[in-house]
Amino acid sequence: MPIRPETFTLGHDKLLTHLALQHFSIPMPATYLASSARAAKKILNEINYPIVLKFPHGTGGKGVMFAESFAAASSMLDALMALNQPFLIQEYIETGGVDIRAIVVGDRVIASMRRKAVKGEFRANIHAGGTGEACILDEKTKRIAIDTSLSIGADICAVDMLESPKGPVVIEVNLSPGLQGITRATSINVADKIAKYLSEKSEIFSATCFANT
């Protein structure tokens, strides 16, 4: 299978994803897990603003919040604690509402686009109104995307990155990305490339099984 069983657990929990990426030394924004209101308040008092707050579960930019000050973050914290929800506190990297999405299939990046958020929105997700245009990634950025997919055990996934002053940093991995936006932006038939990859893997699997019988 192109995605290992445990990968579904990793890929749908941002905390577990971040731990896996950290283990493999994948560059990411500084990220903290708040396990209690007291711990969260301490973090909020010691970090620079603005920041991003994330629920461990959520896709398409949902469950991601922006706090430009300690006061704003504290208000969000009160609401999150009332919901009894764990959450992540993450360093905000200013990119003008732009991020990069790379589709990894096997050991290659088959398509990539630069996404731009709509005015007044910091999330560049296409489902949140963002727009995309094709881009060519350098070898370092491609390697980070591929290493990210390897770190969570996914042969097929989307890797979202920001271009920080220190280089590309990974902010999210998506196991079931939408394909319409990147197909339209790049004019690459992403679905067809994924289907061909799966077909090739199936043939190898069938040949191996036949050889062992």
Disulfide bonds with the S-S distance in Angstrom:
none
